[in-house]
Structure formats: C-alpha cells, structure tokens
Amino acid sequence: MKKMISMVSGNLILFFLAFLSQDCLAGVVIEQVVKDREGRPSRVFLSFSEDRFRTDHPESGQTTIINFRDDRIVLLDHSSKSYVDVKFSQWEKEMTQQLKKSAPGMMSKARKISVRKTGETATISGFSTEKVEVMADGKLIEEDWMTRDVDMKEVGRVMEKVATGFSKGLKSEMKEGREIYDKLKPHGFPILVKDYTLSYGLGAIEVLEVKKFENKDLSEEVFAAPKGYKRIFPEPMRK
C-alpha cells in the first residue's frame, strides 16, 4: 500500500504538469495513453466533477479519488478490494516529505523557460493540433501538440487544487512546471505531450496522448469506494 501511495503522488504531479482540465457541473472524462521510456503503454482515465477528481489505472488495478470539499483522498487497490481513506491535507504533507527525501536535489537550478510555435499542424485523436516546443536554457525539453477544439473557459479549478498543497511544500521544485503550464496555456489544451527530460525526478513519462475528451454525467458512486471493499489504515496515518 505504501508503494501504491508513493506512485500515486508522482502521477498526480505529472498530470498537473502535463495539463489542467476544465471544470464542468455534469462532469468531464478524459482517456489517455501514457508510454514510458521503454515504449510500454498504459491507459489512464481522469474524471472531474466540481470539487472531485478521480484517476483510474486499469493495468495496475489502482484508483485515486480526491474530494476537495470534504478534504478526503481515497486510494483503491482493486486486486485486493481494499482502500485507504484519509484527509487529503494530511496525505499531501506526508507525500511532500517523502518526495523531498527520495529526490532531495531535484530542480535545484533555475532554468530559463520559453515556448515557441513551430507552425506544424496535425490531426491527433480527432483534434486539430499545432506543435509547440518548450525550451529550457535553449534546449528542447518538451513537445506539445495543442488544440483549441476543447472548451477552455473554466480551465484549471480542480487541478489547481491538486497542485496547491505540493506548491507550498515543494515551491522551488514546482516552479518550473507551473511556468511551463502558464506559457502553454494561451496555445490551448495539450493532446499529445512528448517529454525529453526527467525534469522532476519522478520517473519517465515520455509520451502522453489524449484519446478522448468527453462531457458526461457522473454519479456519486464514481467518487466513492465500491461497496464490499475493505478499508485499510496505514500505520503512519493511524491516530
């Protein structure tokens, strides 16, 4: 379970740095395919609705649910039909401490970040996109294919909340990722992201491609532990 919690913390930050999604009263579901440095693909499903956020990793059998209104995070392990349910603020604090210990020197030197449009266009997963390159000190570190086909009026509220706690505890480490997001934002929404450097010391995420972006109604059950699952209390979090 500790391994699952650590992996989820890394994924959440990586999703935040890759892109933020729109907030919709009914809900939004995004299907992604992520390929690591060895080219191994895995699917990820992101669900958003008001103050709630869910990520599903079918291959690993793990799910993360965050309810910002109630300050809760639920970590599901479907193979064992068990889950952890703790305060999100408490979990953030512990994960920040773990990340600092596991990668104490990450992002110690500030780099000059710039983005540039290449003029290249392509249709990816049905979206019209344009290629934008991200440079750090003049070196290419990321390639983003951006679309304006997605409604961007209410971008960022849910994932801003994901990033808030880590931004406080890992201010210098998150600074570059936030700067990249801010400079990409005027160009639209990233449908395909190619990362050419392990900028954040959290593991490889070479290619991230959005397959579907869908507005749909989401039930309350989507953001709750399934019936019949056993709740587990991790030792560090027991009171």
C-alpha positions as CSV (number, residue, x, y, z in Angstrom):
1,M,0.0,0.0,0.0
2,K,2.9,2.4,0.7
3,K,4.3,1.7,-2.8
4,M,0.8,2.5,-4.2
5,I,0.6,5.8,-2.3
6,S,4.1,6.9,-3.5
7,M,3.3,6.0,-7.1
8,V,0.0,7.9,-7.0
9,S,1.8,11.1,-5.6
10,G,4.2,11.1,-8.6
11,N,1.4,10.6,-11.1
12,L,-0.7,13.4,-9.7
13,I,2.2,15.9,-10.1
14,L,3.0,14.6,-13.5
15,F,-0.7,15.0,-14.6
16,F,-0.7,18.5,-13.2
17,L,2.5,19.5,-15.1
18,A,1.3,18.0,-18.3
19,F,-2.1,19.7,-18.4
20,L,-5.1,21.0,-16.4
21,S,-8.6,20.1,-17.4
22,Q,-11.9,22.0,-17.5
23,D,-14.4,22.1,-14.7
24,C,-18.0,21.1,-15.7
25,L,-21.0,20.8,-13.5
26,A,-22.1,17.5,-15.1
27,G,-18.5,16.1,-15.4
28,V,-15.6,15.5,-17.7
29,V,-13.9,12.2,-18.5
30,I,-10.5,12.1,-20.3
31,E,-8.9,8.9,-21.6
32,Q,-5.1,9.0,-22.0
33,V,-2.4,6.6,-23.1
34,V,1.0,7.1,-21.4
35,K,4.2,5.4,-22.7
36,D,7.3,5.2,-20.6
37,R,10.9,5.4,-21.8
38,E,10.8,1.8,-23.0
39,G,7.7,2.5,-25.0
40,R,5.4,0.4,-22.8
41,P,1.8,1.9,-23.0
42,S,-0.7,2.2,-20.2
43,R,-4.2,3.7,-20.1
44,V,-5.3,6.3,-17.6
45,F,-8.8,7.7,-17.2
46,L,-9.4,11.0,-15.5
47,S,-12.8,12.0,-14.2
48,F,-13.7,15.6,-13.0
49,S,-16.8,16.9,-11.4
50,E,-17.0,20.1,-9.4
51,D,-14.7,19.6,-6.3
52,R,-14.0,15.9,-7.1
53,F,-11.3,14.3,-9.1
54,R,-10.6,10.6,-10.0
55,T,-7.8,8.8,-11.8
56,D,-8.0,5.1,-12.9
57,H,-5.1,2.9,-13.9
58,P,-6.7,-0.3,-15.3
59,E,-3.3,-2.1,-15.9
60,S,-2.2,-1.7,-12.3
61,G,-5.7,-2.0,-10.8
62,Q,-5.4,1.2,-8.9
63,T,-7.7,4.3,-8.5
64,T,-7.3,7.6,-6.7
65,I,-10.3,9.7,-5.7
66,I,-9.9,13.2,-4.2
67,N,-12.8,15.2,-2.7
68,F,-11.5,18.8,-2.0
69,R,-14.8,19.9,-0.4
70,D,-14.5,17.2,2.3
71,D,-10.7,17.2,2.4
72,R,-10.5,13.5,1.6
73,I,-8.4,11.2,-0.6
74,V,-9.3,7.6,-1.3
75,L,-6.7,5.2,-2.7
76,L,-8.2,2.0,-4.1
77,D,-6.5,-1.3,-4.8
78,H,-8.9,-3.3,-6.9
79,S,-6.9,-6.6,-6.9
80,S,-7.2,-6.8,-3.1
81,K,-10.6,-5.0,-2.9
82,S,-9.2,-2.6,-0.3
83,Y,-8.8,1.1,0.1
84,V,-7.2,3.9,2.2
85,D,-9.4,6.9,3.1
86,V,-7.6,9.8,4.8
87,K,-7.5,13.5,4.9
88,F,-6.1,15.0,1.7
89,S,-4.3,17.7,3.5
90,Q,-2.6,15.1,5.8
91,W,-1.7,12.9,2.8
92,E,-0.2,15.9,0.9
93,K,2.0,16.8,3.8
94,E,3.3,13.2,4.1
95,M,3.9,12.8,0.4
96,T,5.7,16.1,0.2
97,Q,8.1,14.9,2.9
98,Q,8.6,11.6,1.1
99,L,9.3,13.3,-2.2
100,K,11.9,15.6,-0.6
101,K,13.7,12.6,1.0
102,S,13.6,10.5,-2.2
103,A,14.8,13.3,-4.5
104,P,16.4,16.0,-2.4
105,G,18.3,17.6,-5.2
106,M,15.7,17.7,-7.9
107,M,15.3,21.0,-9.8
108,S,17.9,22.8,-7.7
109,K,19.0,25.1,-10.5
110,A,16.5,27.5,-12.1
111,R,16.3,27.4,-15.9
112,K,15.1,29.9,-18.4
113,I,11.8,28.6,-19.9
114,S,10.5,29.6,-23.2
115,V,7.9,28.2,-25.7
116,R,7.8,28.6,-29.4
117,K,5.2,27.7,-32.1
118,T,6.6,25.6,-35.0
119,G,3.8,26.1,-37.5
120,E,3.4,22.3,-37.8
121,T,-0.1,21.1,-37.6
122,A,-1.7,17.6,-37.4
123,T,-5.0,15.9,-36.5
124,I,-4.5,13.7,-33.4
125,S,-7.3,11.6,-31.9
126,G,-9.7,13.7,-34.0
127,F,-8.4,17.1,-32.6
128,S,-6.8,19.8,-34.8
129,T,-3.5,20.5,-33.2
130,E,-0.4,22.7,-33.6
131,K,3.1,21.8,-32.4
132,V,4.6,24.0,-29.6
133,E,8.1,23.4,-28.3
134,V,9.2,24.0,-24.7
135,M,12.8,25.1,-24.2
136,A,14.9,25.2,-21.0
137,D,18.1,27.3,-21.3
138,G,17.7,27.0,-25.1
139,K,17.5,23.2,-25.1
140,L,14.4,21.3,-26.1
141,I,12.8,19.5,-23.1
142,E,9.2,19.1,-24.2
143,E,7.0,18.9,-27.3
144,D,3.3,19.7,-27.0
145,W,0.6,19.4,-29.7
146,M,-2.0,21.9,-28.6
147,T,-5.7,22.1,-29.6
148,R,-8.3,24.8,-29.4
149,D,-11.2,22.3,-30.1
150,V,-11.7,21.9,-26.3
151,D,-13.8,24.5,-24.4
152,M,-11.2,26.3,-22.2
153,K,-13.5,28.8,-20.4
154,E,-13.3,27.2,-17.0
155,V,-9.8,25.6,-17.1
156,G,-7.9,24.7,-14.1
157,R,-10.1,24.8,-10.9
158,V,-9.8,21.1,-10.0
159,M,-6.2,20.6,-10.8
160,E,-5.2,23.9,-9.3
161,K,-6.4,22.4,-6.0
162,V,-4.3,19.3,-6.6
163,A,-1.2,21.4,-7.1
164,T,-1.8,23.8,-4.2
165,G,-0.5,21.7,-1.4
166,F,2.5,20.5,-3.3
167,S,3.3,24.0,-4.4
168,K,3.5,25.0,-0.7
169,G,5.8,22.2,0.3
170,L,7.8,21.9,-2.9
171,K,7.8,25.6,-4.0
172,S,11.1,25.6,-5.9
173,E,10.6,22.1,-7.4
174,M,7.1,23.0,-8.8
175,K,8.1,26.5,-10.1
176,E,9.4,25.3,-13.4
177,G,6.4,23.1,-14.1
178,R,4.0,25.9,-13.3
179,E,5.9,28.3,-15.6
180,I,5.6,25.8,-18.4
181,Y,1.9,25.5,-17.9
182,D,1.4,29.2,-17.8
183,K,3.3,29.7,-21.1
184,L,1.5,26.9,-22.8
185,K,-2.0,27.9,-21.7
186,P,-2.5,30.6,-24.4
187,H,-1.9,28.0,-27.1
188,G,-4.8,25.7,-26.0
189,F,-5.1,22.2,-24.5
190,P,-2.3,19.6,-24.9
191,I,-3.5,16.5,-26.8
192,L,0.0,14.9,-27.2
193,V,3.0,15.6,-24.9
194,K,6.5,14.3,-25.5
195,D,8.9,14.7,-22.6
196,Y,12.6,14.7,-23.5
197,T,14.0,15.0,-20.0
198,L,13.2,13.7,-16.4
199,S,12.7,17.2,-15.2
200,Y,11.1,16.4,-11.9
201,G,12.9,13.2,-10.7
202,L,9.6,11.3,-10.6
203,G,10.1,8.7,-13.3
204,A,9.7,8.5,-17.0
205,I,6.7,9.8,-18.9
206,E,7.9,10.1,-22.4
207,V,4.6,10.3,-24.3
208,L,1.2,11.2,-23.1
209,E,-1.7,11.2,-25.6
210,V,-5.3,12.2,-25.0
211,K,-7.6,9.7,-26.8
212,K,-11.0,11.0,-25.7
213,F,-12.3,14.2,-24.0
214,E,-15.9,13.8,-23.1
215,N,-18.5,15.7,-21.2
216,K,-20.8,13.3,-19.4
217,D,-22.9,12.9,-16.3
218,L,-21.0,11.3,-13.4
219,S,-22.8,9.6,-10.5
220,E,-21.9,10.0,-6.8
221,E,-20.7,6.4,-6.9
222,V,-17.9,7.3,-9.2
223,F,-16.3,9.3,-6.4
224,A,-16.7,6.7,-3.6
225,A,-15.2,3.4,-2.6
226,P,-17.1,0.5,-4.0
227,K,-19.3,-1.5,-1.7
228,G,-17.7,-4.6,-0.3
229,Y,-14.2,-3.1,-0.3
230,K,-12.2,-3.3,3.0
231,R,-10.8,-0.1,4.5
232,I,-7.1,-0.2,5.5
233,F,-5.5,2.1,8.0
234,P,-1.8,2.7,7.1
235,E,0.4,2.7,10.2
236,P,1.8,6.3,9.8
237,M,-1.7,7.7,9.5
238,R,-3.4,5.8,12.4
239,K,-4.4,8.0,15.3
